[in-house]
């Protein structure tokens, strides 16, 4: 298991478009991916679950992965959040 904590700096937080980008990227990995906010953990590969966290700007989230490519998954997803979802 590998994880990283990230502060969300995107002005809209992780709402529809950023959440979709996150989920699409998470699904590129074979590892299980979770995202956690305020002690609530959801499946990072499920859009409805990610949206249910209602992640806002300045929230601290934890990205967690477990599997063969866990470190790569967490690092790339964390970088996506840090870059404000800019490709």
C-alpha positions as CSV (number, residue, x, y, z in Angstrom):
1,X,0.0,0.0,0.0
2,X,1.3,3.4,-0.9
3,X,-0.3,6.9,-0.3
4,X,0.2,10.6,-0.5
5,X,-1.5,13.6,1.0
6,X,-2.2,16.5,-1.3
7,X,-3.8,19.9,-0.8
8,X,-6.4,20.7,-3.5
9,X,-5.6,24.0,-5.0
10,X,-8.0,23.9,-8.0
11,X,-10.5,26.7,-7.5
12,X,-13.5,24.4,-8.0
13,X,-12.1,21.6,-6.0
14,X,-12.7,18.1,-7.3
15,X,-16.1,18.6,-8.9
16,X,-17.4,17.2,-12.2
17,X,-14.7,17.8,-14.7
18,X,-11.7,17.3,-12.4
19,X,-13.4,14.3,-10.8
20,X,-13.9,12.7,-14.2
21,X,-10.2,13.3,-15.1
22,X,-9.1,11.8,-11.8
23,X,-11.3,8.7,-12.2
24,X,-10.3,8.2,-15.8
25,X,-6.6,8.3,-14.8
26,X,-7.2,6.0,-11.8
27,X,-8.7,3.5,-14.1
28,X,-5.4,3.4,-16.1
29,X,-3.9,1.4,-13.2
30,X,-4.3,-2.2,-12.2
31,X,-4.0,-1.2,-8.5
32,X,-7.0,-0.5,-6.3
33,X,-7.2,3.3,-5.8
34,X,-9.0,5.1,-3.0
35,X,-9.4,8.8,-2.2
36,X,-9.9,9.9,1.4
37,X,-11.1,13.2,2.9
38,X,-11.9,13.8,6.5
39,X,-11.6,10.1,7.4
40,X,-14.1,9.1,4.7
41,X,-12.6,6.7,2.1
42,X,-14.1,6.0,-1.3
43,X,-13.3,4.1,-4.5
44,X,-11.1,6.4,-6.6
45,X,-12.2,4.6,-9.7
46,X,-15.9,5.4,-9.3
47,X,-17.1,8.9,-10.3
48,X,-20.2,9.0,-8.1
49,X,-18.1,7.9,-5.1
50,X,-15.4,10.6,-5.7
51,X,-18.1,13.3,-6.2
52,X,-19.7,12.2,-2.9
53,X,-16.7,13.5,-1.0
54,X,-17.5,17.1,-2.0
55,X,-13.8,18.0,-2.2
56,X,-13.3,21.8,-2.1
57,X,-10.3,24.1,-2.6
58,X,-7.8,23.8,0.2
59,X,-9.1,20.4,1.4
60,X,-6.4,17.9,2.2
61,X,-7.0,14.6,0.6
62,X,-5.2,11.3,0.8
63,X,-4.7,9.2,-2.4
64,X,-4.1,5.6,-1.6
65,X,-3.3,2.6,-3.9
66,X,-2.6,-1.0,-3.4
67,X,-1.3,-3.3,-6.1
68,X,1.5,-3.9,-8.6
69,X,1.6,-0.2,-9.8
70,X,0.6,1.4,-6.6
71,X,3.5,3.9,-6.3
72,X,3.2,5.1,-9.9
73,X,-0.6,5.4,-9.5
74,X,-0.4,7.5,-6.4
75,X,2.5,9.7,-7.7
76,X,0.8,10.4,-11.0
77,X,-2.7,11.1,-9.5
78,X,-1.1,13.3,-6.8
79,X,0.7,15.3,-9.5
80,X,-2.5,15.7,-11.4
81,X,-4.2,17.2,-8.3
82,X,-1.2,19.4,-7.6
83,X,-1.2,20.7,-11.2
84,X,-4.9,21.7,-10.8
85,X,-5.8,19.0,-13.4
86,X,-3.9,20.7,-16.2
87,X,-2.6,18.1,-18.6
